[in-house]
Amino acid sequence: MEKNSLKKKFLKIFVLDILFVAVLIGLILFIRQNLISYVGSLQVIQGNIESIGTSNIQDVSVLMTSLEKNANKAFIYAFVISPLLFYLLYVFIQGMTWSIIKKRSKRFFLKFSLISIPAYVFLVLFLANSFRNIFYGILTFVFWYKIYLFLPFFVLYLVIFFAYLLSGFLAFISLFVGNYSVIVPFSLFITLVFSLYKILLIEKFG
């Protein structure tokens, strides 16, 4: 009975992990399309400013104001709204997979979101491509809730998580360029490893 229950939990987690990558790719494509639209509007406004030149100061002033507003919107969308959407997606779907095993209450999502902050900060700083930022990210990750007590397990979790995301994106790309017969099964295997490792972590530390 216990084995059947564990098998059902694993299948749910495995499906949610596949869903997470699918929704993440869809979200990235949606954000990319919106950013292209913002950049296009900025280029149009800039072109209008160049065509007017200094012949009409009032029109140039209006266009400069419009350019600044659109640039601010693009910045907020790219560096505030988009990261927040990614974070909420991670907390919701990955939080569901973690709560399935222990059958926690809704408050678990709040705890999970707080615990996920260090890893998210580490990821953002890592993507900033700065050694100092990576160092600060590691310190943040290590000292949040005394994670250093079981740091190796979570470092391995991050490694498997990145491999899981990368394989998912490669599988998506392979659907359009070919070789999907090899890459898609490989991606599913990495997803399976990721799901099993999460179960191991929750059973050990949850």
C-alpha atoms as an extended CHARMM CRD file, in Angstrom:
* protein
*
       206  EXT
         1         1  MET       CA              0.0000000000        0.0000000000        0.0000000000  PROA      1               0.0000000000
         2         2  GLU       CA              2.8190000000        2.3640000000        0.9130000000  PROA      2               0.0000000000
         3         3  LYS       CA              4.6600000000        1.5490000000       -2.3200000000  PROA      3               0.0000000000
         4         4  ASN       CA              1.5220000000        2.2720000000       -4.3730000000  PROA      4               0.0000000000
         5         5  SER       CA              1.0800000000        5.5880000000       -2.5760000000  PROA      5               0.0000000000
         6         6  LEU       CA              4.7220000000        6.5290000000       -3.2010000000  PROA      6               0.0000000000
         7         7  LYS       CA              4.3570000000        5.5440000000       -6.8570000000  PROA      7               0.0000000000
         8         8  LYS       CA              1.2970000000        7.7700000000       -7.2540000000  PROA      8               0.0000000000
         9         9  LYS       CA              3.1220000000       10.6730000000       -5.6030000000  PROA      9               0.0000000000
        10        10  PHE       CA              6.1030000000       10.1780000000       -7.8770000000  PROA      10              0.0000000000
        11        11  LEU       CA              3.9120000000       10.1630000000      -10.9950000000  PROA      11              0.0000000000
        12        12  LYS       CA              2.2240000000       13.3920000000       -9.8890000000  PROA      12              0.0000000000
        13        13  ILE       CA              5.5770000000       15.0240000000       -9.2160000000  PROA      13              0.0000000000
        14        14  PHE       CA              6.9950000000       13.8060000000      -12.5310000000  PROA      14              0.0000000000
        15        15  VAL       CA              4.0280000000       15.2530000000      -14.4510000000  PROA      15              0.0000000000
        16        16  LEU       CA              4.2740000000       18.5630000000      -12.5770000000  PROA      16              0.0000000000
        17        17  ASP       CA              7.9950000000       18.7830000000      -13.3480000000  PROA      17              0.0000000000
        18        18  ILE       CA              7.2660000000       18.3160000000      -17.0570000000  PROA      18              0.0000000000
        19        19  LEU       CA              4.4820000000       20.8980000000      -16.7820000000  PROA      19              0.0000000000
        20        20  PHE       CA              6.8530000000       23.3480000000      -15.1000000000  PROA      20              0.0000000000
        21        21  VAL       CA              9.3030000000       23.2990000000      -18.0210000000  PROA      21              0.0000000000
        22        22  ALA       CA              6.4650000000       23.5590000000      -20.5610000000  PROA      22              0.0000000000
        23        23  VAL       CA              4.8830000000       26.5620000000      -18.8110000000  PROA      23              0.0000000000
        24        24  LEU       CA              8.3130000000       28.1550000000      -18.2680000000  PROA      24              0.0000000000
        25        25  ILE       CA              9.1180000000       27.9320000000      -21.9800000000  PROA      25              0.0000000000
        26        26  GLY       CA              5.7020000000       29.3780000000      -22.8300000000  PROA      26              0.0000000000
        27        27  LEU       CA              6.2530000000       32.2180000000      -20.3510000000  PROA      27              0.0000000000
        28        28  ILE       CA              9.6990000000       32.9850000000      -21.7930000000  PROA      28              0.0000000000
        29        29  LEU       CA              8.2880000000       33.1130000000      -25.3300000000  PROA      29              0.0000000000
        30        30  PHE       CA              5.4680000000       35.4010000000      -24.1460000000  PROA      30              0.0000000000
        31        31  ILE       CA              7.9070000000       37.7510000000      -22.3800000000  PROA      31              0.0000000000
        32        32  ARG       CA             10.2440000000       37.7220000000      -25.3820000000  PROA      32              0.0000000000
        33        33  GLN       CA              7.3960000000       38.7150000000      -27.6910000000  PROA      33              0.0000000000
        34        34  ASN       CA              6.3930000000       41.5880000000      -25.4100000000  PROA      34              0.0000000000
        35        35  LEU       CA              9.9770000000       42.8170000000      -25.1080000000  PROA      35              0.0000000000
        36        36  ILE       CA             10.3130000000       42.7490000000      -28.9150000000  PROA      36              0.0000000000
        37        37  SER       CA              7.1640000000       44.8640000000      -29.0860000000  PROA      37              0.0000000000
        38        38  TYR       CA              8.5980000000       47.3610000000      -26.5790000000  PROA      38              0.0000000000
        39        39  VAL       CA             11.9080000000       47.5480000000      -28.4540000000  PROA      39              0.0000000000
        40        40  GLY       CA             10.0490000000       48.0380000000      -31.7370000000  PROA      40              0.0000000000
        41        41  SER       CA              8.0650000000       50.9430000000      -30.3050000000  PROA      41              0.0000000000
        42        42  LEU       CA             11.2730000000       52.5090000000      -28.9750000000  PROA      42              0.0000000000
        43        43  GLN       CA             12.8890000000       52.2310000000      -32.3940000000  PROA      43              0.0000000000
        44        44  VAL       CA              9.8580000000       53.8510000000      -34.0500000000  PROA      44              0.0000000000
        45        45  ILE       CA              9.8990000000       56.7610000000      -31.6080000000  PROA      45              0.0000000000
        46        46  GLN       CA             13.6570000000       57.1710000000      -32.0100000000  PROA      46              0.0000000000
        47        47  GLY       CA             13.2220000000       57.1790000000      -35.7930000000  PROA      47              0.0000000000
        48        48  ASN       CA             10.5460000000       59.8760000000      -35.5290000000  PROA      48              0.0000000000
        49        49  ILE       CA             12.8500000000       61.9950000000      -33.3710000000  PROA      49              0.0000000000
        50        50  GLU       CA             15.6790000000       61.6640000000      -35.8950000000  PROA      50              0.0000000000
        51        51  SER       CA             13.3740000000       62.5480000000      -38.7940000000  PROA      51              0.0000000000
        52        52  ILE       CA             12.1080000000       65.6950000000      -37.0420000000  PROA      52              0.0000000000
        53        53  GLY       CA             15.5590000000       66.7680000000      -35.9130000000  PROA      53              0.0000000000
        54        54  THR       CA             15.6080000000       70.1740000000      -34.2440000000  PROA      54              0.0000000000
        55        55  SER       CA             13.0420000000       71.7630000000      -36.5710000000  PROA      55              0.0000000000
        56        56  ASN       CA             10.2080000000       71.3730000000      -34.0930000000  PROA      56              0.0000000000
        57        57  ILE       CA             11.3290000000       71.4880000000      -30.4720000000  PROA      57              0.0000000000
        58        58  GLN       CA              7.8230000000       70.9100000000      -29.0920000000  PROA      58              0.0000000000
        59        59  ASP       CA              7.2560000000       67.7010000000      -31.0850000000  PROA      59              0.0000000000
        60        60  VAL       CA             10.7280000000       66.4700000000      -30.1580000000  PROA      60              0.0000000000
        61        61  SER       CA              9.9880000000       67.1240000000      -26.4830000000  PROA      61              0.0000000000
        62        62  VAL       CA              6.7430000000       65.1280000000      -26.6860000000  PROA      62              0.0000000000
        63        63  LEU       CA              8.5040000000       62.2470000000      -28.4330000000  PROA      63              0.0000000000
        64        64  MET       CA             11.3550000000       62.2910000000      -25.8980000000  PROA      64              0.0000000000
        65        65  THR       CA              8.8150000000       62.0300000000      -23.0640000000  PROA      65              0.0000000000
        66        66  SER       CA              7.1240000000       59.1250000000      -24.8450000000  PROA      66              0.0000000000
        67        67  LEU       CA             10.5200000000       57.4880000000      -25.4270000000  PROA      67              0.0000000000
        68        68  GLU       CA             11.4090000000       57.7820000000      -21.7440000000  PROA      68              0.0000000000
        69        69  LYS       CA              8.0560000000       56.3160000000      -20.6360000000  PROA      69              0.0000000000
        70        70  ASN       CA              8.3560000000       53.3520000000      -22.9890000000  PROA      70              0.0000000000
        71        71  ALA       CA             11.9760000000       52.7690000000      -21.9490000000  PROA      71              0.0000000000
        72        72  ASN       CA             10.9330000000       52.7460000000      -18.2790000000  PROA      72              0.0000000000
        73        73  LYS       CA              8.1000000000       50.3170000000      -19.0310000000  PROA      73              0.0000000000
        74        74  ALA       CA             10.4890000000       48.0110000000      -20.9000000000  PROA      74              0.0000000000
        75        75  PHE       CA             12.9750000000       48.1490000000      -18.0100000000  PROA      75              0.0000000000
        76        76  ILE       CA             10.2940000000       47.3510000000      -15.4000000000  PROA      76              0.0000000000
        77        77  TYR       CA              8.9140000000       44.5330000000      -17.5400000000  PROA      77              0.0000000000
        78        78  ALA       CA             12.3480000000       42.9980000000      -18.1510000000  PROA      78              0.0000000000
        79        79  PHE       CA             13.9110000000       43.3610000000      -14.6910000000  PROA      79              0.0000000000
        80        80  VAL       CA             10.9500000000       43.4540000000      -12.2720000000  PROA      80              0.0000000000
        81        81  ILE       CA              7.8140000000       41.8220000000      -13.6690000000  PROA      81              0.0000000000
        82        82  SER       CA              9.5230000000       39.0150000000      -15.6090000000  PROA      82              0.0000000000
        83        83  PRO       CA             11.7260000000       37.7870000000      -12.7030000000  PROA      83              0.0000000000
        84        84  LEU       CA              8.7060000000       37.9960000000      -10.3940000000  PROA      84              0.0000000000
        85        85  LEU       CA              6.6250000000       35.8760000000      -12.7850000000  PROA      85              0.0000000000
        86        86  PHE       CA              9.4190000000       33.2920000000      -12.9980000000  PROA      86              0.0000000000
        87        87  TYR       CA              9.6770000000       33.2000000000       -9.1970000000  PROA      87              0.0000000000
        88        88  LEU       CA              5.9060000000       32.8220000000       -8.6890000000  PROA      88              0.0000000000
        89        89  LEU       CA              5.7950000000       30.0500000000      -11.2870000000  PROA      89              0.0000000000
        90        90  TYR       CA              8.6100000000       28.2200000000       -9.5080000000  PROA      90              0.0000000000
        91        91  VAL       CA              7.0150000000       28.6130000000       -6.0740000000  PROA      91              0.0000000000
        92        92  PHE       CA              3.5780000000       27.4930000000       -7.2750000000  PROA      92              0.0000000000
        93        93  ILE       CA              4.4570000000       24.4200000000       -9.3590000000  PROA      93              0.0000000000
        94        94  GLN       CA              7.5960000000       23.2900000000       -7.5330000000  PROA      94              0.0000000000
        95        95  GLY       CA              5.9000000000       24.0490000000       -4.2100000000  PROA      95              0.0000000000
        96        96  MET       CA              3.0710000000       21.7380000000       -5.2340000000  PROA      96              0.0000000000
        97        97  THR       CA              5.5240000000       18.9360000000       -5.9600000000  PROA      97              0.0000000000
        98        98  TRP       CA              7.1620000000       19.3770000000       -2.5550000000  PROA      98              0.0000000000
        99        99  SER       CA              3.8280000000       19.5520000000       -0.7200000000  PROA      99              0.0000000000
       100       100  ILE       CA              2.4740000000       16.3960000000       -2.3890000000  PROA      100             0.0000000000
       101       101  ILE       CA              4.8610000000       14.1490000000       -0.4660000000  PROA      101             0.0000000000
       102       102  LYS       CA              4.2440000000       15.5630000000        2.9970000000  PROA      102             0.0000000000
       103       103  LYS       CA              0.6620000000       16.7000000000        2.3080000000  PROA      103             0.0000000000
       104       104  ARG       CA              1.3370000000       20.0510000000        3.9690000000  PROA      104             0.0000000000
       105       105  SER       CA             -1.2220000000       22.8160000000        4.4470000000  PROA      105             0.0000000000
       106       106  LYS       CA             -1.5000000000       25.9370000000        2.2860000000  PROA      106             0.0000000000
       107       107  ARG       CA              0.9230000000       27.6750000000        4.6390000000  PROA      107             0.0000000000
       108       108  PHE       CA              3.5880000000       25.4260000000        3.1950000000  PROA      108             0.0000000000
       109       109  PHE       CA              3.6290000000       27.5600000000        0.0400000000  PROA      109             0.0000000000
       110       110  LEU       CA              4.5560000000       30.5950000000        2.1400000000  PROA      110             0.0000000000
       111       111  LYS       CA              7.3610000000       28.6850000000        3.8580000000  PROA      111             0.0000000000
       112       112  PHE       CA              8.5020000000       27.2290000000        0.5500000000  PROA      112             0.0000000000
       113       113  SER       CA              8.5900000000       30.6770000000       -1.0670000000  PROA      113             0.0000000000
       114       114  LEU       CA             10.7270000000       32.0350000000        1.7840000000  PROA      114             0.0000000000
       115       115  ILE       CA             13.1010000000       29.0750000000        1.6810000000  PROA      115             0.0000000000
       116       116  SER       CA             13.4070000000       29.4810000000       -2.1020000000  PROA      116             0.0000000000
       117       117  ILE       CA             14.5780000000       33.1020000000       -1.8560000000  PROA      117             0.0000000000
       118       118  PRO       CA             18.2910000000       32.2660000000       -1.3150000000  PROA      118             0.0000000000
       119       119  ALA       CA             18.4180000000       29.9650000000       -4.3400000000  PROA      119             0.0000000000
       120       120  TYR       CA             16.6270000000       32.5690000000       -6.4430000000  PROA      120             0.0000000000
       121       121  VAL       CA             18.9800000000       35.3400000000       -5.3020000000  PROA      121             0.0000000000
       122       122  PHE       CA             21.9240000000       33.0730000000       -6.0510000000  PROA      122             0.0000000000
       123       123  LEU       CA             20.5750000000       32.4310000000       -9.5560000000  PROA      123             0.0000000000
       124       124  VAL       CA             20.0160000000       36.1420000000      -10.2730000000  PROA      124             0.0000000000
       125       125  LEU       CA             23.4860000000       37.0780000000       -9.0450000000  PROA      125             0.0000000000
       126       126  PHE       CA             25.0340000000       34.1860000000      -10.9460000000  PROA      126             0.0000000000
       127       127  LEU       CA             23.4060000000       35.3580000000      -14.1660000000  PROA      127             0.0000000000
       128       128  ALA       CA             24.8590000000       38.8190000000      -13.5180000000  PROA      128             0.0000000000
       129       129  ASN       CA             28.2050000000       37.2410000000      -14.5280000000  PROA      129             0.0000000000
       130       130  SER       CA             30.2060000000       38.8530000000      -11.7560000000  PROA      130             0.0000000000
       131       131  PHE       CA             32.5820000000       36.9650000000       -9.4500000000  PROA      131             0.0000000000
       132       132  ARG       CA             31.7290000000       39.2880000000       -6.5660000000  PROA      132             0.0000000000
       133       133  ASN       CA             28.0090000000       38.7670000000       -7.1420000000  PROA      133             0.0000000000
       134       134  ILE       CA             28.4720000000       35.0030000000       -7.2680000000  PROA      134             0.0000000000
       135       135  PHE       CA             30.4100000000       35.1560000000       -3.9880000000  PROA      135             0.0000000000
       136       136  TYR       CA             27.6670000000       37.2200000000       -2.3210000000  PROA      136             0.0000000000
       137       137  GLY       CA             25.0760000000       34.8530000000       -3.7290000000  PROA      137             0.0000000000
       138       138  ILE       CA             26.8520000000       31.8700000000       -2.1990000000  PROA      138             0.0000000000
       139       139  LEU       CA             27.0220000000       33.6160000000        1.1900000000  PROA      139             0.0000000000
       140       140  THR       CA             23.3150000000       34.4390000000        1.0030000000  PROA      140             0.0000000000
       141       141  PHE       CA             22.5180000000       30.8660000000        0.1030000000  PROA      141             0.0000000000
       142       142  VAL       CA             24.7080000000       29.3730000000        2.8200000000  PROA      142             0.0000000000
       143       143  PHE       CA             23.6030000000       31.4250000000        5.8120000000  PROA      143             0.0000000000
       144       144  TRP       CA             19.8570000000       31.5720000000        5.1480000000  PROA      144             0.0000000000
       145       145  TYR       CA             18.2360000000       29.2830000000        7.7480000000  PROA      145             0.0000000000
       146       146  LYS       CA             21.6470000000       27.6520000000        8.4110000000  PROA      146             0.0000000000
       147       147  ILE       CA             21.6130000000       25.8410000000        5.0810000000  PROA      147             0.0000000000
       148       148  TYR       CA             25.3210000000       25.1860000000        5.5450000000  PROA      148             0.0000000000
       149       149  LEU       CA             24.3220000000       22.2270000000        7.7350000000  PROA      149             0.0000000000
       150       150  PHE       CA             23.1660000000       20.3270000000        4.6600000000  PROA      150             0.0000000000
       151       151  LEU       CA             24.7340000000       22.4310000000        1.9070000000  PROA      151             0.0000000000
       152       152  PRO       CA             26.0660000000       19.5300000000       -0.2570000000  PROA      152             0.0000000000
       153       153  PHE       CA             22.5430000000       18.1750000000       -0.7710000000  PROA      153             0.0000000000
       154       154  PHE       CA             21.2470000000       21.5710000000       -1.9110000000  PROA      154             0.0000000000
       155       155  VAL       CA             24.2500000000       22.2530000000       -4.1300000000  PROA      155             0.0000000000
       156       156  LEU       CA             23.5240000000       18.9310000000       -5.8240000000  PROA      156             0.0000000000
       157       157  TYR       CA             19.8570000000       19.9760000000       -6.0350000000  PROA      157             0.0000000000
       158       158  LEU       CA             20.8630000000       23.1720000000       -7.8670000000  PROA      158             0.0000000000
       159       159  VAL       CA             23.1120000000       21.2280000000      -10.2580000000  PROA      159             0.0000000000
       160       160  ILE       CA             20.3460000000       18.7430000000      -11.0810000000  PROA      160             0.0000000000
       161       161  PHE       CA             17.8090000000       21.5810000000      -11.3410000000  PROA      161             0.0000000000
       162       162  PHE       CA             19.9360000000       23.4500000000      -13.8870000000  PROA      162             0.0000000000
       163       163  ALA       CA             20.5030000000       20.2220000000      -15.8360000000  PROA      163             0.0000000000
       164       164  TYR       CA             16.7480000000       19.5800000000      -15.7400000000  PROA      164             0.0000000000
       165       165  LEU       CA             15.9690000000       23.0670000000      -17.1130000000  PROA      165             0.0000000000
       166       166  LEU       CA             18.6880000000       22.8790000000      -19.7670000000  PROA      166             0.0000000000
       167       167  SER       CA             17.5530000000       19.4700000000      -20.9720000000  PROA      167             0.0000000000
       168       168  GLY       CA             13.9720000000       20.7420000000      -21.1410000000  PROA      168             0.0000000000
       169       169  PHE       CA             14.9670000000       23.6800000000      -23.3450000000  PROA      169             0.0000000000
       170       170  LEU       CA             17.0970000000       21.4190000000      -25.5490000000  PROA      170             0.0000000000
       171       171  ALA       CA             14.1550000000       19.0580000000      -25.9280000000  PROA      171             0.0000000000
       172       172  PHE       CA             11.9280000000       21.9730000000      -26.9640000000  PROA      172             0.0000000000
       173       173  ILE       CA             14.4850000000       23.1900000000      -29.5370000000  PROA      173             0.0000000000
       174       174  SER       CA             14.9960000000       19.6440000000      -30.8520000000  PROA      174             0.0000000000
       175       175  LEU       CA             11.3130000000       19.4860000000      -31.8410000000  PROA      175             0.0000000000
       176       176  PHE       CA             12.0760000000       22.1070000000      -34.4970000000  PROA      176             0.0000000000
       177       177  VAL       CA             15.6190000000       21.1970000000      -35.5700000000  PROA      177             0.0000000000
       178       178  GLY       CA             15.5080000000       17.3880000000      -35.3310000000  PROA      178             0.0000000000
       179       179  ASN       CA             17.2880000000       14.7980000000      -33.1320000000  PROA      179             0.0000000000
       180       180  TYR       CA             14.2880000000       14.8320000000      -30.7820000000  PROA      180             0.0000000000
       181       181  SER       CA             14.3080000000       11.0230000000      -30.6700000000  PROA      181             0.0000000000
       182       182  VAL       CA             17.4830000000       11.2350000000      -28.5780000000  PROA      182             0.0000000000
       183       183  ILE       CA             17.1720000000       14.5520000000      -26.7370000000  PROA      183             0.0000000000
       184       184  VAL       CA             13.5360000000       14.2110000000      -25.6060000000  PROA      184             0.0000000000
       185       185  PRO       CA             14.0870000000       10.8120000000      -23.8850000000  PROA      185             0.0000000000
       186       186  PHE       CA             17.2770000000       12.2290000000      -22.3210000000  PROA      186             0.0000000000
       187       187  SER       CA             15.3000000000       15.2290000000      -21.0420000000  PROA      187             0.0000000000
       188       188  LEU       CA             12.6420000000       12.9330000000      -19.5770000000  PROA      188             0.0000000000
       189       189  PHE       CA             15.3760000000       10.9110000000      -17.8730000000  PROA      189             0.0000000000
       190       190  ILE       CA             16.8740000000       14.0600000000      -16.2840000000  PROA      190             0.0000000000
       191       191  THR       CA             13.3700000000       15.0850000000      -15.2020000000  PROA      191             0.0000000000
       192       192  LEU       CA             12.9000000000       11.6550000000      -13.6330000000  PROA      192             0.0000000000
       193       193  VAL       CA             16.2050000000       12.0330000000      -11.7460000000  PROA      193             0.0000000000
       194       194  PHE       CA             15.1600000000       15.5040000000      -10.5770000000  PROA      194             0.0000000000
       195       195  SER       CA             11.7870000000       14.2190000000       -9.3270000000  PROA      195             0.0000000000
       196       196  LEU       CA             13.3750000000       11.2980000000       -7.4930000000  PROA      196             0.0000000000
       197       197  TYR       CA             15.9900000000       13.5310000000       -5.8930000000  PROA      197             0.0000000000
       198       198  LYS       CA             13.3190000000       15.8970000000       -4.5990000000  PROA      198             0.0000000000
       199       199  ILE       CA             11.5510000000       12.9520000000       -3.0010000000  PROA      199             0.0000000000
       200       200  LEU       CA             14.8420000000       11.9210000000       -1.3800000000  PROA      200             0.0000000000
       201       201  LEU       CA             15.4170000000       15.4410000000       -0.0330000000  PROA      201             0.0000000000
       202       202  ILE       CA             11.9250000000       15.7730000000        1.3940000000  PROA      202             0.0000000000
       203       203  GLU       CA             12.0590000000       12.3510000000        3.0040000000  PROA      203             0.0000000000
       204       204  LYS       CA             15.4510000000       13.1950000000        4.5320000000  PROA      204             0.0000000000
       205       205  PHE       CA             14.9240000000       16.8220000000        5.5930000000  PROA      205             0.0000000000
       206       206  GLY       CA             11.1980000000       17.5080000000        5.2150000000  PROA      206             0.0000000000
